[in-house]
Amino acid sequence: MESMESVDTGSLEGAASAAEQDSQGIEQELSQKPKTEQKPVNKYKVKVDNEELEVDEDELKRGYAHNKAAAKRMEQAAELRKQYERQVQIAEGFEKWIHNVKSNPEALFSLAEQLGLDVDDIAMKRAAERLKYEYMDEDQRRAYDNERELRRYKEMEQKQAELQRQQAEQQFLANARETVENEFVEFFTEQGIRPTPTILARIAELKLGAASAGKQISVAQAYQRVVKEQQQARLELLANLSEDDIKSLPKEQLQKLRQADMRQFNQGRRPTAQASQPQRKPQAMSTDDFFAMKDKQFSKR
């Protein structure tokens, strides 16, 4: 019921007032514009309540801005009104249900049966506990009350401990998530790598699997493993390609594949071609050859 009282029931009036303030602010902004040389004023014909009127451009702008502001405020007020009405319906329905239960207690049994509870068993146990309590002496009742109170405190402690455990687990997960995110950002920023969503998902999967096994793996190690997996997958894919698969490739992909194949083929040929041409070792010139060369040089002179 507190949430009902916090809702502003006068939202429609507030919306109209806010719209009026917005329109006044727009009018002040238009009036404060520096005056320039007067130009011919364009007139526009508009219909207001089936009456045709002529307005200038400034009036048209003010009217449009006022209508837009009013429509926005009215829309917000209508949404608040809907929320308020839903809360009222919930509260009225709850109060009606309580009234029905008071006038017809059997409704509680019907609800319990719908929830899958054994109403007869619950009633018999409760009656047996009450009967047992009635036949206790004062000391037994005191011991019974103390035991019941102790059991209630233990249940409260268990709930509190469970709540603290959940909060600690959520905090741990939040810290771990932040640490992992920082590790991701730091690694890829330093390496200058723009990972794809598939790579990021696979790295996260590897890190999660290692953590589940009580081990640790860095983003760099996971990334190297993912790269090897992708290389192996590409090799297996290429090895299993048939001629029909190659023919069905798009023209651009097929051209890239042929260019890469030619580059690899040429790189493999160059060392063989160079090796097939043995280098000639310089041979020593004989004396006869030396004097014959000199005779040719002198004869040319």
MARROKOL-306606 format. One record per atom (N, C-alpha, C, O, CB): x, y, z; residue in three letters. Coordinates in steps of 0.05 Angstrom, whole numbers, plus 5000, padded with zeros to 4 digits. Glycine has a CB too. Layout:
<recs>
XYZALA;...
</recs>
This chain:
<recs>
501649765000MET;500050005000MET;501750255000MET;500850464992MET;498250005024MET;504250235010GLU;506050465010GLU;506650554981GLU;506750784976GLU;508550405025GLU;506950354963SER;507550424935SER;505250574923SER;505650734904SER;508250174919SER;502750514932MET;500450654922MET;500450944929MET;499751124913MET;497850534931MET;501251004954GLU;501251284963GLU;503451444950GLU;503151694948GLU;501551294993GLU;505551314940SER;507851464928SER;507251544900SER;508751704888SER;510351304929SER;505051444888VAL;504451514860VAL;503051784859VAL;501251834875VAL;502651294847VAL;503851954840ASP;502652214838ASP;500052184822ASP;499952134798ASP;504552404823ASP;497752224837THR;495152204824THR;494452444807THR;492652434791THR;492952164844THR;495952664810GLY;495452904795GLY;497352934772GLY;498053154764GLY;495653144812GLY;498152714760SER;500152714738SER;499052864714SER;500652994700SER;500952434731SER;496452844708LEU;495352974685LEU;495553274687LEU;496253414668LEU;492452894680LEU;494853374712GLU;495053664716GLU;497953754714GLU;498653964703GLU;493853744742GLU;499753594726GLY;502653664725GLY;503653664697GLY;505353824689GLY;504253474742GLY;502653474680ALA;503453464652ALA;502653714637ALA;504153824621ALA;502353214638ALA;500253804642ALA;499354044628ALA;500954294636ALA;501654454620ALA;496354094634ALA;501554304663SER;503154534672SER;505954524661SER;507054724652SER;503354534703SER;507154284660ALA;509854254649ALA;509954324619ALA;511754444609ALA;510953974653ALA;507854244605ALA;507654304576ALA;507454604572ALA;508654714553ALA;505254164563ALA;505954744590GLU;505655034587GLU;508255164592GLU;508955364579GLU;503555134607GLU;509855064612GLN;512455184618GLN;514355144594GLN;515855324587GLN;513655064643GLN;514254904582ASP;515954854559ASP;515355044536ASP;517155154524ASP;515654564549ASP;512755094531SER;511955264510SER;512855554515SER;513655704497SER;508955254505SER;512655634541GLN;513455914548GLN;516455944544GLN;517356154536GLN;512655974577GLN;517955734551GLY;520855744547GLY;521555774518GLY;523455914511GLY;522255504559GLY;520055624501ILE;520555644472ILE;519955924462ILE;521356034445ILE;518955434457ILE;517756044472GLU;516956304463GLU;519156514472GLU;519756694456GLU;514256384475GLU;520156484496GLN;522356664505GLN;524756634488GLN;526056834482GLN;522956614534GLN;525456384481GLU;527856344464GLU;527456474437GLU;529356584426GLU;528356044461GLU;525056454426LEU;524556574400LEU;524556874402LEU;525557014383LEU;521856484388LEU;523556984424SER;523457274427SER;526157394432SER;526657634426SER;521557354449SER;528057234443GLN;530757334450GLN;532657324426GLN;534957404429GLN;531857184473GLN;531757224404LYS;533557204381LYS;534157484371LYS;532457664371LYS;532257034358LYS;536657534362PRO;537357804352PRO;535657874328PRO;535257724310PRO;540357824345PRO;534758124329LYS;533058214307LYS;534758274282LYS;536858404284LYS;531458464315LYS;533858184260THR;535258224235THR;533358394217THR;531158474225THR;535957954221THR;534358434194GLU;532758584175GLU;530058444171GLU;529958204167GLU;534158624149GLU;527958604171GLN;525358484167GLN;524958384139GLN;525658514119GLN;523158694174GLN;524058134138LYS;523558004112LYS;520557964109LYS;519057974129LYS;525057744110LYS;519657914085PRO;516857864081PRO;515957624098PRO;517257414097PRO;516257804052PRO;513857654113VAL;512857444131VAL;511157244115VAL;509257324102VAL;511357554155VAL;511856994116ASN;510256784103ASN;507956704120ASN;508256654144ASN;512056534096ASN;505656704108LYS;503156624122LYS;502356344115LYS;502656254092LYS;500856824116LYS;501356204134TYR;500455924130TYR;497555894139TYR;496856014160TYR;502355724144TYR;496055744125LYS;493255704132LYS;493055444148LYS;494055234140LYS;491455684107LYS;491755464171VAL;491355224189VAL;488455224197VAL;487155434197VAL;493255234213VAL;487454984205LYS;484754954214LYS;484754904244LYS;486154724253LYS;483354724199LYS;483255064259VAL;483055024288VAL;480055014294VAL;478555214290VAL;484355264304VAL;479154784303ASP;476254744309ASP;474554814284ASP;472554954286ASP;475354914333ASP;475454704261ASN;474054734235ASN;474055034226ASN;472455104208ASN;471154634238ASN;475755194238GLU;475855474230GLU;478655524218GLU;480755464230GLU;475355664254GLU;478655634194GLU;481155674179GLU;482455934188GLU;481156154187GLU;480655674149GLU;484955924197LEU;486456154206LEU;489056184191LEU;490155994180LEU;486956144236LEU;490056434190GLU;492656484178GLU;494656554200GLU;494156724217GLU;492456714157GLU;496956404201VAL;498956454221VAL;501656484207VAL;502056384185VAL;499056224242VAL;503556624221ASP;506156654209ASP;507956414218ASP;507056244233ASP;507456924217ASP;510456424209GLU;512256194214GLU;512856164244GLU;512955944254GLU;514856234199GLU;513256394259ASP;513856374287ASP;511456264303ASP;511856094321ASP;514556654298ASP;509056344296GLU;506756244309GLU;506455944304GLU;505655784321GLU;504256394301GLU;507055864279LEU;506855584272LEU;508855414288LEU;508155194298LEU;507355544242LEU;511355524291LYS;513355374307LYS;512555354336LYS;512855144348LYS;516055514305LYS;511555574347ARG;510755574375ARG;508455374380ARG;508455234400ARG;509855854384ARG;506555374362GLY;504355194364GLY;505154904362GLY;504254724377GLY;502255244343GLY;507054844344TYR;507954574340TYR;509554484365TYR;509154264375TYR;509754554315TYR;511354664375ALA;512954594399ALA;511154544423ALA;511554364439ALA;515054814404ALA;509154714426HIS;507254684448HIS;505754424447HIS;505454284467HIS;505254924449HIS;504854354423ASN;503354094420ASN;505153854425ASN;504253664438ASN;502154084392ASN;507653864415LYS;509453644420LYS;510053614450LYS;510053394460LYS;512053684404LYS;510653834463ALA;511253824492ALA;508853724507ALA;509153554525ALA;512054104502ALA;506453824500ALA;504053734514ALA;503553434509ALA;502753294528ALA;501653894505ALA;503953344485ALA;503553064478ALA;505452884494ALA;504652674504ALA;503853014448ALA;507952964496LYS;509952814511LYS;509252794541LYS;509352584553LYS;512752924508LYS;508453024552ARG;507753024580ARG;505252864586ARG;505052724606ARG;507353314590ARG;503352884568MET;500852724571MET;501452434569MET;500152264583MET;498752814550MET;503252354551GLU;503952074549GLU;505251974574GLU;504651754583GLU;505852034525GLU;507052134586GLN;508352054611GLN;506252034633GLN;506251844650GLN;510552254619GLN;504352224634ALA;502252214655ALA;500451974651ALA;499651854671ALA;500652474654ALA;499851904626ALA;498251674621ALA;499551414630ALA;498251234641ALA;497551654591ALA;502251394626GLU;503651164635GLU;503651144666GLU;503350924677GLU;506551164625GLU;504051374679LEU;503851374709LEU;501051294718LEU;500851144738LEU;504551644719LEU;499051384704ARG;496251314711ARG;495851014708ARG;494450894725ARG;494251474693ARG;496950894687LYS;496650604683LYS;498050454706LYS;496950264716LYS;497850524656LYS;500450544714GLN;501850404735GLN;500250434761GLN;500050234777GLN;504650524739GLN;499150664766TYR;497550704790TYR;495050524790TYR;494450404811TYR;496651004793TYR;493750514767GLU;491350344766GLU;491950044769GLU;490449904782GLU;489950384739GLU;494349964759ARG;495049684763ARG;495549624792ARG;494749414802ARG;497549614746ARG;496949804806GLN;497449774835GLN;494849764850GLN;494549614869GLN;499249994845GLN;492949934843VAL;490349934856VAL;488949674852VAL;487749564870VAL;488550174846VAL;489049564827GLN;487749314821GLN;488949084838GLN;487548914848GLN;487849254792GLN;491649084840ILE;492948874856ILE;492148894885ILE;491548694897ILE;496048904853ILE;492149144896ALA;491449184924ALA;488549104929ALA;487848974948ALA;491849474932ALA;486749184910GLU;483949114913GLU;483548814912GLU;481948694927GLU;482249254892GLU;484948684893GLY;484648394891GLY;485648254916GLY;484448054924GLY;486248294867GLY;487948354927PHE;488948224952PHE;487048264975PHE;486548074990PHE;491748344959PHE;485948504978GLU;484048555000GLU;481548384996GLU;480448285016GLU;483248855000GLU;480648354971LYS;478348184966LYS;478847894973LYS;477147764984LYS;477448214937LYS;481347804967TRP;481947524973TRP;482047485003TRP;481147275013TRP;484747454961TRP;483147675018ILE;483247655047ILE;480347645059ILE;479747495077ILE;484847895060ILE;478647815048HIS;475847825057HIS;474547555052HIS;473047455068HIS;474348045043HIS;475047435028ASN;473847175021ASN;474846955039ASN;473346785047ASN;474447104992ASN;477446975046VAL;478546765064VAL;477346785092VAL;476746585104VAL;481646795066VAL;476947035102LYS;475747075128LYS;472846965128LYS;472046845148LYS;475747365136LYS;471447015107SER;468646925106SER;468446635098SER;466446505104SER;467047105086SER;470446525085ASN;470446245076ASN;473246125080ASN;474746115061ASN;469546225046ASN;473846035104PRO;476545925110PRO;477245685092PRO;479645625089PRO;476745835139PRO;475245555081GLU;475745325064GLU;477445405039GLU;478645235027GLU;473145195055GLU;477445665033ALA;478945755010ALA;481945705014ALA;483345654995ALA;478446055004ALA;482845725039LEU;485645665045LEU;486345375039LEU;488445315028LEU;486345725074LEU;484545195046PHE;484944915040PHE;485044865010PHE;486644705000PHE;482744735053PHE;483344994996SER;483244964967SER;485845064954SER;486944944936SER;480845124955SER;486845294965LEU;489345394954LEU;491645204961LEU;493445164944LEU;489945674966LEU;491745094985ALA;493844914993ALA;493744664975ALA;495844564967ALA;493544835022ALA;491344564969GLU;491144324952GLU;492144384923GLU;493344214910GLU;488344224951GLU;491544634914GLN;492544714887GLN;495644724887GLN;496844674866GLN;491344984879GLN;496844784910LEU;499744794912LEU;500944514916LEU;503344484918LEU;500544974934LEU;499244304917GLY;500244034921GLY;500743954949GLY;502143754954GLY;502744004905GLY;499544094968LEU;499944024997LEU;497743845007LEU;495443854997LEU;500144285014LEU;498443675026ASP;496443485038ASP;495243635062ASP;496343645083ASP;497843215047ASP;492843745057VAL;491543905077VAL;490843735102VAL;491143825124VAL;489044035066VAL;489843495098ASP;488943325120ASP;491343255138ASP;491143255162ASP;487643075110ASP;493643195125ASP;496043125141ASP;496943365157ASP;497743335180ASP;498243025122ASP;496943605145ILE;497743845159ILE;495943895183ILE;496843965205ILE;497844085141ILE;493243865179ALA;491343915201ALA;491643715224ALA;491443785247ALA;488443905190ALA;492143465217MET;492443255237MET;495043305254MET;494943275278MET;492542975225MET;497143375240LYS;499643425255LYS;499343665273LYS;500343665296LYS;502043475235LYS;498043865264ARG;497644105280ARG;495944045304ARG;496444135326ARG;496444335263ARG;493743895300ALA;492043815322ALA;493543645343ALA;493143675367ALA;489543665312ALA;495243465333ALA;496743285351ALA;498743455367ALA;499043405391ALA;498243075335ALA;500043645355GLU;501843825370GLU;500443975391GLU;501444005414GLU;503344005351GLU;498144085385ARG;496544235405ARG;495644065428ARG;495844145451ARG;494144365391ARG;494743815421LEU;493843635442LEU;496143545460LEU;495843525484LEU;492543385429LEU;498443505447LYS;500843435463LYS;501643655481LYS;502543615504LYS;503143355444LYS;501443895471TYR;502244135487TYR;500344175511TYR;501244255533TYR;502244385470TYR;497744115507GLU;495844145528GLU;496343955551GLU;495744025574GLU;493044105517GLU;497343715546TYR;497743515567TYR;500543545580TYR;501243375597TYR;497443235555TYR;502143735572MET;504743775584MET;504443925611MET;502644085615MET;506643935565MET;506343865629ASP;506444025653ASP;508144285648ASP;508944325625ASP;507743865677ASP;508444445668GLU;509744705664GLU;512644675655GLU;513444825637GLU;509644865690GLU;514144495666ASP;516944455658ASP;517144355629ASP;518844445614ASP;518344255677ASP;515344165623GLN;515444065595GLN;514744275575GLN;515844295553GLN;513443825593GLN;512744445582ARG;512044665564ARG;514244865560ARG;514744965538ARG;509444805574ARG;515644925583ARG;517845105581ARG;520044995563ARG;521245135547ARG;519045165610ARG;520644735567ALA;522744605550ALA;521844605521ALA;523444645503ALA;523244325560ALA;519244545517TYR;518244535489TYR;518444805476TYR;519244835453TYR;515344435489TYR;517645025491ASP;517745295480ASP;520645375474ASP;521245505454ASP;516545495500ASP;522445295493ASN;525245365488ASN;526345225464ASN;527845345448ASN;526945285513ASN;525644975461GLU;526544825437GLU;525444945411GLU;526944965391GLU;525744525439GLU;522945015412ARG;521745135388ARG;523045405382ARG;523545465358ARG;518645175392ARG;523645565403GLU;524945825398GLU;527745785388GLU;528645935371GLU;524945985424GLU;529145585399LEU;531845525389LEU;531845435360LEU;533545515344LEU;533145315406LEU;529845275353ARG;529545185326ARG;529045425307ARG;530045435285ARG;527344975323ARG;527445615316ARG;526845845300ARG;529346025296ARG;529846125274ARG;524646015314ARG;530946045317TYR;533446205315TYR;535346065296TYR;536746195280TYR;534746245342TYR;535545805298LYS;537345655280LYS;536445695250LYS;538145725233LYS;537345355287LYS;533845685246GLU;532845735218GLU;533546015209GLU;534346055186GLU;529845685217GLU;533346215227MET;534046485220MET;537046505214MET;537846645195MET;533246675242MET;538646365230GLU;541546375225GLU;542246245199GLU;544046335184GLU;543046235248GLU;540946025193GLN;541445885167GLN;540746065143GLN;542146075124GLN;539845625166GLN;538446205146LYS;537646385124LYS;539646615121LYS;540346695099LYS;534846495130LYS;540546725144GLN;542446945144GLN;545046845132GLN;546346985116GLN;542947055172GLN;545946605140ALA;548446495129ALA;548246445099ALA;550146495084ALA;549246235143ALA;545946345090GLU;545446295062GLU;545446565046GLU;546546575024GLU;542846145057GLU;544246765058LEU;544247025045LEU;547047145042LEU;547747245021LEU;542447225060LEU;548647115064GLN;551347215063GLN;553047055043GLN;554747165029GLN;552647195091GLN;552546795041ARG;553946625022ARG;553346714993ARG;555146724976ARG;553246325026ARG;550746764988GLN;549946854961GLN;551247124954GLN;552147164932GLN;546946864959GLN;551247304974GLN;552447574969GLN;555347544964GLN;556447684946GLN;551847754993GLN;556747374980ALA;559647334976ALA;560247214949ALA;562147284935ALA;560847164998ALA;558447024941GLU;558846894915GLU;558447094892GLU;559947094873GLU;556846654912GLU;556347264895GLN;555947464874GLN;558247664872GLN;559047744851GLN;553347614880GLN;559347744896GLN;561547924896GLN;564047794884GLN;565547924869GLN;562248014925GLN;564447544890PHE;566747394879PHE;566447374848PHE;568447424834PHE;566947114891PHE;564047314839LEU;563647294810LEU;564047564796LEU;565147584774LEU;560847184804LEU;563147784810ALA;563448044799ALA;566448124797ALA;567348224777ALA;561948254815ALA;567948054818ASN;570848114818ASN;572247944797ASN;574048044782ASN;572048064845ASN;571447684795ALA;572747514775ALA;572047604747ALA;573847594729ALA;571847224779ALA;569647694743ARG;568847794716ARG;570448044709ARG;571448064686ARG;565847854715ARG;570748224728GLU;572348464723GLU;575248404717GLU;576448514699GLU;572148654747GLU;576348204732THR;579148134728THR;579548004700THR;581448074686THR;580047934749THR;577647834692VAL;577847704666VAL;577547914644VAL;579047904624VAL;575747484663VAL;575648094647GLU;575248304627GLU;577748474624GLU;578548544601GLU;572848474634GLU;579048544646ASN;581448704645ASN;583748554632ASN;585248664616ASN;582348794673ASN;583848294637GLU;585848124625GLU;585448104595GLU;587348114579GLU;585847844637GLU;582948084587PHE;582348074558PHE;583248334544PHE;584648334524PHE;579348024553PHE;582348554556VAL;582848814544VAL;585848874543VAL;586948964523VAL;581449044560VAL;587248804565GLU;590148864566GLU;591648694545GLU;593448794531GLU;591248794594GLU;590948434542PHE;592448264523PHE;591948354494PHE;593848394480PHE;591547974527PHE;589448394487PHE;588848454459PHE;589748744452PHE;590448794429PHE;585848424453PHE;589848914472THR;590749184466THR;593849184462THR;594749314443THR;590049374490THR;595249044479GLU;598149024475GLU;598948894449GLU;600848974436GLU;599348884499GLU;597448684442GLN;598148534418GLN;597048664392GLN;597848584370GLN;597048254420GLN;595348864395GLY;594148994372GLY;592348804356GLY;592248824331GLY;596349094354GLY;590948634370ILE;589248434356ILE;586348514360ILE;585548594382ILE;589748144367ILE;584748484339ARG;581948524340ARG;580448254339ARG;579948154317ARG;580948714317ARG;579848134362PRO;578747864361PRO;575847864352PRO;574348064355PRO;578947744389PRO;575047644340THR;572247614332THR;570647504356THR;571847404375THR;572047414308THR;568047534355PRO;566347424377PRO;566847124380PRO;566647024403PRO;563447474371PRO;567346974359THR;567846684361THR;570346634377THR;570346454394THR;568046564333THR;572446784372ILE;574946744386ILE;574546814416ILE;575546664433ILE;577146924374ILE;573147034422LEU;572747114450LEU;571146894464LEU;571746834487LEU;571247374451LEU;569046794451ALA;567446584464ALA;569046334469ALA;568746204490ALA;564946514446ALA;570746254451ARG;572346014454ARG;574446054477ARG;574945874492ARG;573845944428ARG;575646294478ILE;577546344500ILE;576146334527ILE;577246214546ILE;578946624496ILE;573846454528ALA;572246454554ALA;571546164561ALA;571646084585ALA;569746614551ALA;570846004541GLU;570245724546GLU;572645564557GLU;572345404575GLU;569145584521GLU;575045624546LEU;577445484555LEU;578145564584LEU;578845404600LEU;579845544536LEU;577845824589LYS;578445924616LYS;576445804637LYS;577245734659LYS;578446224617LYS;573945794629LEU;571945684647LEU;572445384652LEU;572145294674LEU;569045724636LEU;573145244631GLY;573744954634GLY;576144904652GLY;576144724668GLY;574144834607GLY;578145074649ALA;580545044666ALA;579845114695ALA;580744974713ALA;582745234656ALA;578245324699ALA;577445394727ALA;575845174740ALA;576145114763ALA;575945654727ALA;574045044724SER;572444824735SER;574144584743SER;573444444761SER;570344734714SER;576444554729ALA;578244334736ALA;580344414757ALA;582144254763ALA;579644234711ALA;580044654768GLY;581844744788GLY;584544844777GLY;586544844792GLY;582344534808GLY;584644914752LYS;587045004739LYS;586645294730LYS;584445394730LYS;587844824715LYS;588845414721GLN;588745684710GLN;590045694683GLN;592045554678GLN;590145884729GLN;588945854665ILE;590045884639ILE;589746184631ILE;587646304635ILE;588545704617ILE;591946294622SER;591846584615SER;590546624588SER;590146444573SER;594746694614SER;589846884583VAL;588546944557VAL;590546894535VAL;589746804513VAL;587647244557VAL;593146954539ALA;595146904518ALA;595246604511ALA;595346534488ALA;597947004527ALA;595346434532GLN;595446144527GLN;592946044513GLN;593045884494GLN;595845994553GLN;590646144522ALA;588146064509ALA;588046164480ALA;587046014462ALA;585746174524ALA;588946404475TYR;588946514448TYR;590746344429TYR;589946284407TYR;589946804447TYR;593146264438GLN;594846094422GLN;593545824416GLN;593745724394GLN;597546044437GLN;592145714436ARG;590745464431ARG;588545494411ARG;588145324393ARG;589645354457ARG;587045724413VAL;584845774394VAL;585945804365VAL;584745704346VAL;583246024402VAL;588245944363VAL;589445984336VAL;590245714324VAL;589745664301VAL;591946164338VAL;591445534341LYS;592145274331LYS;589745114323LYS;589744964303LYS;593745124353LYS;587645134339GLU;585144984332GLU;584045084305GLU;583144924289GLU;583045024354GLU;584045344301GLN;582945454276GLN;584745364252GLN;583645304231GLN;582845754278GLN;587345374256GLN;589145284234GLN;588644984228GLN;588544914204GLN;592045324242GLN;588344824248GLN;587844544244GLN;585244504230GLN;584944324212GLN;587944394270GLN;583144654238ALA;580544634225ALA;580644714196ALA;579444584179ALA;578444804240ALA;582244924190ARG;582445004161ARG;583844794145ARG;583144744122ARG;583945274160ARG;586044674156LEU;587444464142LEU;585644224136LEU;585644114114LEU;589944374157LEU;584044144156GLU;582243924152GLU;580143994132GLU;579343824116GLU;580943844179GLU;579144244132LEU;577144324113LEU;578244314084LEU;576944214066LEU;576144594119LEU;580644424081LEU;581844424054LEU;582544144045LEU;582344084021LEU;584344594054LEU;583443974063ALA;584143704055ALA;581743544046ALA;581943364030ALA;585443554078ALA;579343614057ASN;576943464050ASN;575343594028ASN;573143494021ASN;575243434074ASN;576343814016LEU;574943933994LEU;575043763969LEU;577143673960LEU;576044213989LEU;572743723956SER;572643583931SER;572643783908SER;572444033913SER;570143403929SER;572843693884GLU;572743873861GLU;570044013859GLU;569944253852GLU;573243713835GLU;567943883866ASP;565344013866ASP;565144233887ASP;564044443882ASP;563043803872ASP;566444183910ASP;566544393931ASP;568044633921ASP;567144863926ASP;567744283957ASP;570344593908ILE;571944813898ILE;570344963876ILE;570445213876ILE;574544703886ILE;569044823859LYS;567444953838LYS;565145113849LYS;564345313837LYS;566444743818LYS;564045033872SER;561745173883SER;562645423899SER;560845573909SER;560244983901SER;565245463902LEU;566145703917LEU;565445953901LEU;565345943877LEU;569145693922LEU;564946173915PRO;564446433901PRO;566946513885PRO;569146423891PRO;563746653921PRO;566546673865LYS;568646743846LYS;570946873861LYS;573246813856LYS;567646923824LYS;570347063879GLU;572447203893GLU;574047013911GLU;576547023912GLU;571247433910GLU;572746833925GLN;574146643943GLN;575746453926GLN;578046373934GLN;572146493960GLN;574746363904LEU;576246183886LEU;578746323875LEU;580846193874LEU;574446083864LEU;578446573868GLN;580846723858GLN;582946753880GLN;585346713874GLN;579946993848GLN;582146813905LYS;584046823927LYS;585446563931LYS;587846553936LYS;582646923952LYS;583846343930LEU;585046083934LEU;587146013912LEU;589245903918LEU;582845863934LEU;586546083887ARG;588446033865ARG;590946203868ARG;593146113864ARG;587146093838ARG;590546463876GLN;592946633880GLN;594746533902GLN;597146523899GLN;592046923886GLN;593546443924ALA;595046333946ALA;596546083938ALA;598746033946ALA;593346283970ALA;595145913921ASP;596345673912ASP;598745723893ASP;600745583894ASP;594245503897ASP;598445923876MET;600645993858MET;603046113873MET;605346043867MET;599646203837MET;602446273894ARG;604746383910ARG;606246153924ARG;608646153925ARG;603646583930ARG;604745973934GLN;605945743948GLN;607545573928GLN;609745473934GLN;603845573963GLN;606445543904PHE;607845383883PHE;610445513874PHE;612445383871PHE;605945333859PHE;610345773870ASN;612745923861ASN;614845933883ASN;617245903877ASN;611946213854ASN;614045963908GLN;615945953929GLN;617345683932GLN;619645663939GLN;614646023956GLN;615845473925GLY;617045213926GLY;618945163902GLY;620644993904GLY;614945003926GLY;618545303879ARG;620245253856ARG;622845403857ARG;624845293847ARG;618745343831ARG;623045633869ARG;625445793868ARG;627945653879ARG;629945663865ARG;624946053883ARG;627845533902PRO;630245393911PRO;631145173893PRO;633545133889PRO;629845283939PRO;629245033880THR;629944813862THR;631244923837THR;633244813827THR;627444653854THR;630245153826ALA;631445263802ALA;634245363807ALA;635945333790ALA;629645493792ALA;634645483830GLN;637345573836GLN;639245343840GLN;641645363832GLN;637345753860GLN;638245133852ALA;640044903856ALA;640744763831ALA;642844633829ALA;638744713876ALA;638944783810SER;639544643785SER;641644773768SER;642544663748SER;636944613769SER;642545013775GLN;644645153761GLN;647145163778GLN;647445343794GLN;643745443754GLN;648944963774PRO;651344953790PRO;653145183784PRO;653545263760PRO;652844693786PRO;654345303804GLN;656145523800GLN;658845423789GLN;659945233799GLN;656545683827GLN;659845573769ARG;662445493756ARG;664745613772ARG;664745853778ARG;662545593727ARG;666545453778LYS;668945543793LYS;670945653773LYS;671345543752LYS;670145313808LYS;672145883779PRO;674146003761PRO;676645823758PRO;677745723778PRO;675046283771PRO;677445773732GLN;679745603726GLN;682245773722GLN;682145993712GLN;679245423702GLN;684545663731ALA;687145803728ALA;687945823698ALA;687645623683ALA;689345663744ALA;688846063689MET;689646103661MET;692545993656MET;694346033672MET;689546413653MET;692745843634SER;695445733628SER;697245953616SER;696346163609SER;695145503608SER;699845893615THR;701746083604THR;701246143575THR;701446373566THR;704645973608THR;700745933559ASP;700145973530ASP;697746153526ASP;697746333509ASP;699645693516ASP;695646103542ASP;693246273540ASP;693846563547ASP;692746743535ASP;691046163558ASP;695546603568PHE;696246873576PHE;697747023554PHE;696947253548PHE;698046863601PHE;699746903541PHE;701247033520PHE;699547073495PHE;699947263480PHE;703746883513PHE;697746883490ALA;695946913467ALA;694147153471ALA;693547303452ALA;694246663462ALA;693147193496MET;691547423502MET;693047683498MET;692047873488MET;690347403530MET;695547683507LYS;697247923504LYS;697747993475LYS;697748223467LYS;699847893519LYS;698347783458ASP;698747823429ASP;696347963417ASP;696648133400ASP;699447553415ASP;693947873425LYS;691547993413LYS;691348293421LYS;690448463405LYS;688947843422LYS;692048353446GLN;691948633456GLN;693848803440GLN;693149023433GLN;692448643486GLN;696348713436PHE;698348873421PHE;697648893392PHE;698149103380PHE;701148743424PHE;696548693380SER;695848703352SER;693648903347SER;693549033326SER;694948423341SER;691848933366LYS;689649133364LYS;690749413364LYS;689549593352LYS;687649093386LYS;692949463377ARG;694049723378ARG;695249793351ARG;696350013347ARG;696149753400ARG;
</recs>
